[in-house]
Amino acid sequence: MPGEIAIALAAALIVATVVAAVIAVRTRRVVATPTERATHAALHTASLAAHALRNGLGAESARQAAPFLRRLTGADAVALYDDTGERLAEDGPWAGDGLTDADAATAAALAGQRRSMGRHATGALVAQPMVTDGGDTLGVLVVATARDPGPGTLGAIGEVARYAASQLELADLDASRARLDRAEVLALRAQISPHFIYNALNTIASFVRTDPDRARELILEFADFTRYSFRSAGQFTTLADELRNIDRYLTLERARFGDALAVRLRVAPEMLGVVVPFLALQPLVENAVRHGLAGRGGGMLEIVAYDDGTDCVITVEDDGVGMDPDALRSGPADALADGSAPSAGHSAHVGLTNVDHRLRAAFGNDYGLVVETAVDAGTKVVMRVPKFRSGVHAAGGSRG
């Protein structure tokens, strides 16, 4: 028996050695030639430079990107300037006093909006503007070399500068998208109905003398509702937090409508952690109550969330007055009018269109709102979101 075990162990060792040798050979084949290794190294260096530049062009991002840009250009030293001619960072053995003439070359490049050549103590300077495809100059890349650069080197410097500009442009686009998201959330906050606030406060006031304990409870619900709605913790939250705030809203509305407003909630527990855009449900529910059920003095509101493969489907449905399908426009984002008086209808349309746009911007065009309605047949709004999406995370501390 010990002999058999020894033989088995020896055989296993031989197999493992062969497998390791095969893997090593295959790995070497991936970057086997000098050209392949050089290409791999250049791509890796470019990705490291991009990672720094995607934070925008500032002192810290320039400091992080400079060594990688120096490698890409094959320069002895580099310096990065912003679009005003201020030096942000430099890298290389000639950095500092060795690049004193770089400021003048940069000023000339910015003034002429084109490459500027210059000299330094031990060689040549090339100041290459970082220009976007749209013609905007975002900064200047200055390269110092010991020898006069030929056409090939100048071409490489130009390509690296264009690459840097493209990454800075993407950084600006990311920042613009974030600003737009924040603006849309602010717009939704501004659309929280003044009528709802007025009615909620009047309802609370009516309980102050007749039922002080109930009035106190409603004041706390109103405070929690407004604190959540005006938070600044991020653009996304969980379905559980959205539903918690919806419950606060409906508690205040039920205090006003009494038994005339019925609410049914059917949510699969595993869907509570799904990430949704902040304030994505509020406009849907408020639209159903204000424009669907208030016209009839009450009715049934149903909120459903269920698992649908890789997605979570959320529906908000009321049995209120509904709307004329002919009033719906061609696209889902435009098909969100509610048939109410102009001011109220416009408010609902803007709020729901806002949610539709944010869903599509966050998750793609497959994830907008869908409206099902008919006159005197109620309205159903369907929202679909992915259960998981890379880069989309709920903000912490949102339970307010």
WOZI-V312141 format. One record per residue. N is the residue number from 0. RES is the residue in one small letter. PHI is phi in whole degrees, -180 to 180 (999 if undefined). D_CENTER is the distance of its C-alpha to the mean C-alpha in Angstrom with 2 decimals. Layout:
# WOZI-V312141
N:RES:PHI:D_CENTER / N:RES:PHI:D_CENTER
This chain:
# WOZI-V312141
0:m:999:63.37 / 1:p:-59:62.30 / 2:g:-64:63.09 / 3:e:-65:60.89 / 4:i:-64:57.99 / 5:a:-64:58.53 / 6:i:-62:58.61 / 7:a:-63:55.38 / 8:l:-65:53.65 / 9:a:-64:54.95 / 10:a:-63:53.73 / 11:a:-61:50.26 / 12:l:-64:50.18 / 13:i:-63:51.25 / 14:v:-60:48.54 / 15:a:-62:45.85 / 16:t:-65:47.18 / 17:v:-64:47.16 / 18:v:-61:43.59 / 19:a:-62:42.45 / 20:a:-65:44.40 / 21:v:-63:42.86 / 22:i:-61:39.31 / 23:a:-62:40.23 / 24:v:-63:41.72 / 25:r:-65:38.70 / 26:t:-65:36.38 / 27:r:-65:38.64 / 28:r:-67:38.65 / 29:v:-62:34.90 / 30:v:-130:35.54 / 31:a:-79:39.32 / 32:t:-92:40.25 / 33:p:-57:39.85 / 34:t:-64:37.84 / 35:e:-65:35.41 / 36:r:-65:35.11 / 37:a:-65:34.57 / 38:t:-63:31.84 / 39:h:-60:30.08 / 40:a:-64:30.40 / 41:a:-65:29.12 / 42:l:-65:25.99 / 43:h:-65:25.34 / 44:t:-64:25.97 / 45:a:-62:23.68 / 46:s:-66:20.76 / 47:l:-68:21.57 / 48:a:-65:21.73 / 49:a:-62:18.37 / 50:h:-59:16.77 / 51:a:-72:18.36 / 52:l:-72:17.78 / 53:r:-70:14.00 / 54:n:-92:14.24 / 55:g:91:16.15 / 56:l:-99:19.94 / 57:g:-139:21.49 / 58:a:-60:24.44 / 59:e:-72:22.74 / 60:s:-66:20.58 / 61:a:-66:23.74 / 62:r:-62:25.85 / 63:q:-71:23.77 / 64:a:-81:23.65 / 65:a:-54:27.33 / 66:p:-61:29.07 / 67:f:-73:27.11 / 68:l:-67:27.71 / 69:r:-66:31.35 / 70:r:-65:31.62 / 71:l:-64:30.16 / 72:t:-88:32.67 / 73:g:69:35.51 / 74:a:-84:36.30 / 75:d:-82:38.41 / 76:a:-160:36.10 / 77:v:-137:33.03 / 78:a:-140:31.67 / 79:l:-117:28.43 / 80:y:-122:28.62 / 81:d:-86:26.23 / 82:d:-76:26.97 / 83:t:-101:29.56 / 84:g:92:31.59 / 85:e:-86:30.81 / 86:r:-75:31.00 / 87:l:-99:27.98 / 88:a:-163:29.10 / 89:e:-150:31.75 / 90:d:-152:32.77 / 91:g:126:36.07 / 92:p:-65:39.70 / 93:w:-96:40.39 / 94:a:-62:37.62 / 95:g:90:38.88 / 96:d:-63:42.35 / 97:g:-70:42.30 / 98:l:-117:39.61 / 99:t:-62:41.19 / 100:d:-80:41.66 / 101:a:-68:37.96 / 102:d:-62:37.35 / 103:a:-67:39.87 / 104:a:-64:38.52 / 105:t:-66:34.99 / 106:a:-60:36.43 / 107:a:-67:38.27 / 108:a:-65:35.24 / 109:l:-69:33.21 / 110:a:-66:36.27 / 111:g:-94:36.97 / 112:q:55:33.40 / 113:r:-158:34.71 / 114:r:-58:35.76 / 115:s:-125:38.32 / 116:m:-105:40.84 / 117:g:-155:42.61 / 118:r:-124:44.69 / 119:h:-133:44.50 / 120:a:-55:47.24 / 121:t:-125:47.13 / 122:g:173:45.42 / 123:a:-111:43.12 / 124:l:-119:39.89 / 125:v:-126:37.34 / 126:a:-103:34.81 / 127:q:-111:32.21 / 128:p:-61:29.74 / 129:m:-95:26.10 / 130:v:-115:25.66 / 131:t:-79:22.85 / 132:d:-62:23.87 / 133:g:-83:23.97 / 134:g:93:26.52 / 135:d:-85:24.67 / 136:t:-91:25.97 / 137:l:-98:23.42 / 138:g:168:26.03 / 139:v:-135:28.96 / 140:l:-102:29.58 / 141:v:-106:33.18 / 142:v:-118:34.98 / 143:a:-114:38.39 / 144:t:-130:40.79 / 145:a:-77:44.37 / 146:r:-116:45.52 / 147:d:-64:45.10 / 148:p:-73:42.13 / 149:g:-89:43.11 / 150:p:-58:41.35 / 151:g:-64:39.45 / 152:t:-66:38.12 / 153:l:-63:37.20 / 154:g:-64:35.37 / 155:a:-64:33.41 / 156:i:-63:32.51 / 157:g:-62:31.33 / 158:e:-67:29.10 / 159:v:-64:27.55 / 160:a:-64:26.95 / 161:r:-65:25.29 / 162:y:-62:23.07 / 163:a:-61:22.11 / 164:a:-63:21.46 / 165:s:-64:19.15 / 166:q:-69:17.00 / 167:l:-67:17.09 / 168:e:-66:16.21 / 169:l:-65:13.04 / 170:a:-62:12.26 / 171:d:-66:13.09 / 172:l:-65:10.97 / 173:d:-61:7.77 / 174:a:-65:9.39 / 175:s:-65:10.37 / 176:r:-64:7.17 / 177:a:-64:6.34 / 178:r:-64:10.01 / 179:l:-65:10.07 / 180:d:-60:7.91 / 181:r:-64:10.34 / 182:a:-64:13.14 / 183:e:-69:12.76 / 184:v:-65:12.97 / 185:l:-62:15.92 / 186:a:-64:17.41 / 187:l:-64:17.43 / 188:r:-62:19.07 / 189:a:-65:21.57 / 190:q:-90:22.43 / 191:i:-58:23.48 / 192:s:-57:27.02 / 193:p:-61:29.62 / 194:h:-65:32.09 / 195:f:-63:30.51 / 196:i:-63:30.70 / 197:y:-61:34.24 / 198:n:-66:35.35 / 199:a:-63:33.91 / 200:l:-66:35.76 / 201:n:-64:38.90 / 202:t:-63:38.79 / 203:i:-61:38.50 / 204:a:-61:41.36 / 205:s:-68:43.51 / 206:f:-93:43.35 / 207:v:-58:44.20 / 208:r:-90:47.95 / 209:t:-80:48.23 / 210:d:-151:45.81 / 211:p:-58:44.53 / 212:d:-63:42.86 / 213:r:-64:40.85 / 214:a:-63:39.93 / 215:r:-64:38.75 / 216:e:-61:36.53 / 217:l:-68:34.99 / 218:i:-62:34.39 / 219:l:-65:32.44 / 220:e:-63:30.38 / 221:f:-65:29.71 / 222:a:-64:28.76 / 223:d:-65:26.30 / 224:f:-62:24.80 / 225:t:-70:24.29 / 226:r:-63:23.07 / 227:y:-65:20.26 / 228:s:-64:19.41 / 229:f:-109:19.28 / 230:r:-69:17.61 / 231:s:-132:15.09 / 232:a:-92:13.67 / 233:g:149:9.95 / 234:q:-91:7.83 / 235:f:-130:8.96 / 236:t:-150:12.55 / 237:t:-95:15.20 / 238:l:-61:17.50 / 239:a:-60:20.35 / 240:d:-68:19.16 / 241:e:-63:18.56 / 242:l:-67:22.01 / 243:r:-62:23.56 / 244:n:-73:22.68 / 245:i:-61:23.86 / 246:d:-62:27.07 / 247:r:-63:27.58 / 248:y:-59:27.25 / 249:l:-71:29.67 / 250:t:-61:32.04 / 251:l:-69:32.49 / 252:e:-70:32.95 / 253:r:-68:35.42 / 254:a:-64:37.39 / 255:r:-85:37.90 / 256:f:-83:38.51 / 257:g:71:40.37 / 258:d:-69:41.20 / 259:a:-69:40.37 / 260:l:-106:36.65 / 261:a:-106:36.15 / 262:v:-128:32.90 / 263:r:-124:32.39 / 264:l:-121:29.49 / 265:r:-132:29.18 / 266:v:-127:26.23 / 267:a:-66:26.41 / 268:p:-54:26.09 / 269:e:-70:23.97 / 270:m:-90:21.23 / 271:l:-65:20.88 / 272:g:-89:18.37 / 273:v:-65:15.95 / 274:v:-87:12.41 / 275:v:-131:11.86 / 276:p:-60:10.03 / 277:f:-60:12.05 / 278:l:59:15.28 / 279:a:-80:14.93 / 280:l:-90:18.58 / 281:q:-54:20.30 / 282:p:-63:20.76 / 283:l:-67:22.06 / 284:v:-70:24.53 / 285:e:-65:25.64 / 286:n:-64:26.24 / 287:a:-64:28.35 / 288:v:-74:30.40 / 289:r:-69:30.89 / 290:h:-108:31.50 / 291:g:-97:32.50 / 292:l:-100:34.63 / 293:a:-61:35.80 / 294:g:-64:37.83 / 295:r:-107:39.81 / 296:g:77:40.10 / 297:g:139:38.00 / 298:g:146:37.35 / 299:m:-107:35.17 / 300:l:-118:31.40 / 301:e:-124:29.96 / 302:i:-117:26.52 / 303:v:-128:26.07 / 304:a:-140:23.49 / 305:y:-143:24.54 / 306:d:-80:23.75 / 307:d:-135:23.70 / 308:g:70:23.44 / 309:t:-86:19.92 / 310:d:-117:18.64 / 311:c:-113:19.20 / 312:v:-107:20.88 / 313:i:-121:21.15 / 314:t:-124:23.84 / 315:v:-123:25.14 / 316:e:-130:28.70 / 317:d:-131:31.53 / 318:d:-106:35.14 / 319:g:-83:35.34 / 320:v:-74:36.45 / 321:g:66:33.91 / 322:m:-154:33.70 / 323:d:-75:35.28 / 324:p:-57:33.41 / 325:d:-65:34.74 / 326:a:-79:32.74 / 327:l:-75:29.51 / 328:r:-86:28.19 / 329:s:-65:27.47 / 330:g:-97:23.69 / 331:p:-55:21.88 / 332:a:-68:19.70 / 333:d:-100:23.04 / 334:a:-99:25.06 / 335:l:-125:24.27 / 336:a:-75:27.30 / 337:d:-120:29.44 / 338:g:74:32.91 / 339:s:-85:33.46 / 340:a:-59:34.95 / 341:p:-49:33.14 / 342:s:-67:31.48 / 343:a:-67:30.35 / 344:g:-62:29.39 / 345:h:-63:27.31 / 346:s:-61:25.50 / 347:a:-65:24.76 / 348:h:-60:23.80 / 349:v:-65:21.27 / 350:g:-63:19.76 / 351:l:-72:19.54 / 352:t:-64:18.37 / 353:n:-59:15.50 / 354:v:-63:14.53 / 355:d:-59:15.20 / 356:h:-65:12.98 / 357:r:-66:9.92 / 358:l:-62:10.90 / 359:r:-67:11.39 / 360:a:-67:8.24 / 361:a:-81:6.32 / 362:f:-121:9.45 / 363:g:109:11.77 / 364:n:-70:14.97 / 365:d:-79:16.75 / 366:y:-121:14.96 / 367:g:-84:16.08 / 368:l:-83:18.83 / 369:v:-125:22.46 / 370:v:-113:25.35 / 371:e:-119:28.88 / 372:t:-160:31.59 / 373:a:-161:35.17 / 374:v:-62:37.55 / 375:d:60:38.92 / 376:a:-126:37.02 / 377:g:77:33.92 / 378:t:-139:30.26 / 379:k:-127:27.80 / 380:v:-111:24.04 / 381:v:-111:22.27 / 382:m:-119:18.62 / 383:r:-121:17.51 / 384:v:-133:14.52 / 385:p:-70:14.46 / 386:k:-68:16.01 / 387:f:-139:14.00 / 388:r:-147:10.84 / 389:s:-60:10.18 / 390:g:85:7.24 / 391:v:-110:6.64 / 392:h:-136:9.08 / 393:a:-74:11.07 / 394:a:-73:11.96 / 395:g:-78:15.56 / 396:g:64:18.47 / 397:s:-100:17.48 / 398:r:-84:20.90 / 399:g:9:22.47
